[in-house]
Amino acid sequence: MEFISERVSIERSDGRLSVVISARLSRRKRFTLLAWVSAWLICGALIMYERSKVPAGDPLRQYLLAFLAFWLYFMLQTGRAALWRLKGFELWRVKDGRLTIKDSILGFGRATEYFAENIKGLGLLNIDRGSWKWQWNESAWMIGGERLGFEHSGKKVAFGKSLTDEEARALVPVLKHALRAAPKE
C-alpha cells in the first residue's frame, strides 16, 4: 500500500487498483462543524418547544411549522455532511475493465460502475476558484469539492471529493494507467 498523503492511499494487486480517500477535516474545522451542527440542532429544538406553547388557532403555529420544515431540510443536509466529514470515504476500484466509484458513510453508500473503454477525457476539472459556486462547494458543511472528472457515454462525471491539487495531480496518471491496463470485456 502506498500513500499519496495522510488522507489518500493506493493499493495495487493482480490487475486491480483501489484508491481510498478520507473525507476528514483538520481538528479545528471538525470542531467548528460540530459546534455549528449542535447549535443548529439546539435552535430547532427551541423553536419546536416555543411552537408547542402557541395556542392552537394562532397563525404563528403555521409559520413555525413552515420554518421547521426548512430547518429539518438543512439539518438533514448538514448532519449528512458532518457524518461524511467524520466517517466518510470515497472509494475507487479499477477491476475487470470497470471503474467503480463509491461514496461510503459508515460503510453505506451506492457504488456506480463505469466501463473503462467508455471513459474519455479523464483529468483535472477546469475550476473557476473565484466563483461563488466553487467557494460553496469547498465549504466544510457540504459534500463536494470534486477535482477530477471524465465523460462516460455522453455524461459528465465528477469525482475526487476534497482532494488537494497535489493529490489530484498525483492520482490522474495512476488512474489513467490502471484504466489502460484494465482487461477489456
C-alpha positions in Angstrom: 0.0 0.0 0.0 1.3 3.4 -0.9 0.2 6.8 0.4 -0.2 9.9 -1.7 -1.0 11.9 1.5 -2.3 11.2 5.0 -5.8 11.0 3.6 -5.2 9.2 0.3 -4.0 5.6 -0.1 -3.5 3.4 -3.1 -3.3 -0.4 -3.2 -2.4 -2.3 -6.4 -2.7 -6.1 -6.8 -3.3 -8.6 -9.6 -4.7 -6.2 -12.2 -6.7 -4.3 -9.6 -6.3 -0.8 -8.3 -8.0 0.5 -5.2 -7.9 4.2 -4.0 -9.3 5.3 -0.6 -9.8 9.0 0.1 -10.7 10.0 3.6 -13.1 13.0 4.0 -11.6 14.0 7.3 -11.1 17.7 8.2 -8.5 19.3 10.3 -9.2 19.3 14.0 -10.1 23.0 14.1 -12.5 22.7 11.1 -14.1 19.5 12.6 -14.7 21.2 15.9 -16.3 24.2 14.1 -18.5 22.0 12.0 -19.7 20.0 15.0 -20.3 23.2 17.0 -22.3 24.6 14.1 -24.4 21.4 13.7 -25.0 21.3 17.5 -26.1 25.0 17.5 -28.5 24.3 14.6 -30.0 21.3 16.5 -30.5 23.4 19.6 -32.2 26.2 17.7 -34.6 23.7 16.1 -35.4 22.2 19.5 -36.1 25.6 20.9 -38.4 26.5 18.0 -40.3 23.2 18.5 -40.7 24.0 22.2 -41.9 27.5 21.5 -44.4 26.2 18.9 -45.8 23.8 21.4 -46.6 26.8 23.7 -48.5 28.8 21.0 -52.3 28.4 21.1 -54.0 26.1 18.5 -55.7 28.8 16.4 -52.8 31.2 16.2 -51.3 31.7 12.7 -47.9 31.7 14.3 -48.2 27.9 14.6 -48.3 27.5 10.8 -45.4 29.9 10.3 -43.3 28.0 12.8 -44.3 24.7 11.1 -43.1 26.0 7.8 -39.9 27.3 9.4 -39.3 23.9 11.0 -39.8 22.2 7.6 -36.9 24.3 6.2 -34.9 23.8 9.4 -35.3 20.0 9.1 -34.2 20.0 5.4 -31.0 21.9 6.3 -30.5 19.8 9.5 -30.5 16.6 7.3 -28.1 18.2 4.8 -25.6 19.4 7.4 -26.0 16.2 9.5 -25.1 14.1 6.5 -22.2 16.4 5.7 -20.9 16.1 9.3 -21.1 12.3 9.1 -19.3 12.5 5.8 -16.5 14.6 7.3 -16.2 12.4 10.4 -16.7 8.8 8.9 -16.8 9.2 5.2 -14.6 7.8 2.4 -14.6 7.9 -1.3 -13.6 4.6 -2.8 -12.4 3.9 -6.3 -11.7 0.5 -7.7 -10.4 -0.5 -11.2 -11.1 -4.2 -11.8 -12.1 -6.3 -14.7 -12.3 -3.4 -17.1 -14.6 -1.3 -14.8 -14.1 1.8 -12.7 -16.3 1.7 -9.6 -16.8 4.8 -7.5 -18.5 4.7 -4.1 -19.1 7.4 -1.5 -19.2 5.5 1.7 -20.5 6.8 5.0 -20.2 4.3 7.9 -19.8 1.6 5.2 -23.1 2.5 3.4 -23.3 4.1 0.0 -24.1 3.3 -3.6 -21.4 2.2 -5.9 -21.5 3.3 -9.5 -19.7 1.4 -12.2 -18.2 2.7 -15.5 -16.8 0.6 -18.3 -13.1 1.6 -18.9 -13.5 1.6 -22.7 -16.3 4.2 -22.5 -14.3 6.7 -20.2 -13.0 9.7 -22.2 -11.2 12.8 -21.1 -10.1 11.7 -17.7 -8.3 14.6 -15.9 -8.5 17.6 -13.6 -11.6 19.7 -13.7 -11.4 23.2 -15.0 -12.4 25.2 -11.9 -13.0 28.9 -11.5 -11.8 29.4 -8.0 -13.2 32.9 -7.8 -16.8 31.7 -8.3 -19.4 31.6 -5.6 -20.3 28.0 -6.6 -16.7 26.8 -6.0 -16.4 28.5 -2.6 -19.7 27.0 -1.5 -18.8 23.5 -2.8 -15.4 23.7 -0.9 -17.0 24.5 2.4 -16.8 22.1 5.3 -20.6 21.7 5.6 -21.0 20.4 2.0 -20.3 17.1 0.5 -18.5 18.1 -2.7 -15.3 19.8 -3.9 -14.7 17.3 -6.8 -11.4 17.8 -8.5 -11.4 15.1 -11.2 -13.8 14.2 -14.0 -14.4 12.3 -17.2 -17.0 11.7 -19.8 -18.8 8.3 -19.9 -21.3 7.5 -22.7 -22.0 11.2 -23.2 -22.5 12.1 -19.5 -20.0 14.1 -17.4 -18.9 12.5 -14.1 -17.1 14.4 -11.4 -15.3 12.7 -8.5 -12.4 13.1 -6.2 -14.1 14.9 -3.4 -12.0 17.2 -1.2 -8.7 16.3 -2.9 -6.0 18.9 -2.9 -4.5 20.0 -6.2 -1.3 18.0 -5.5 -3.3 14.8 -4.6 -5.4 15.2 -7.7 -2.4 15.7 -10.0 -0.7 12.6 -8.4 -3.8 10.4 -8.9 -4.6 11.2 -12.5 -1.6 9.3 -14.1 -2.2 6.3 -11.7 -5.8 6.1 -12.6 -5.1 6.5 -16.4 -2.5 3.8 -16.3 -4.9 1.4 -14.4 -7.7 2.1 -16.9 -5.4 1.5 -19.9 -4.1 -1.8 -18.4 -7.6 -3.0 -17.4 -8.7 -6.0 -19.4 -11.5 -5.2 -21.8 -14.7 -7.3 -21.6 
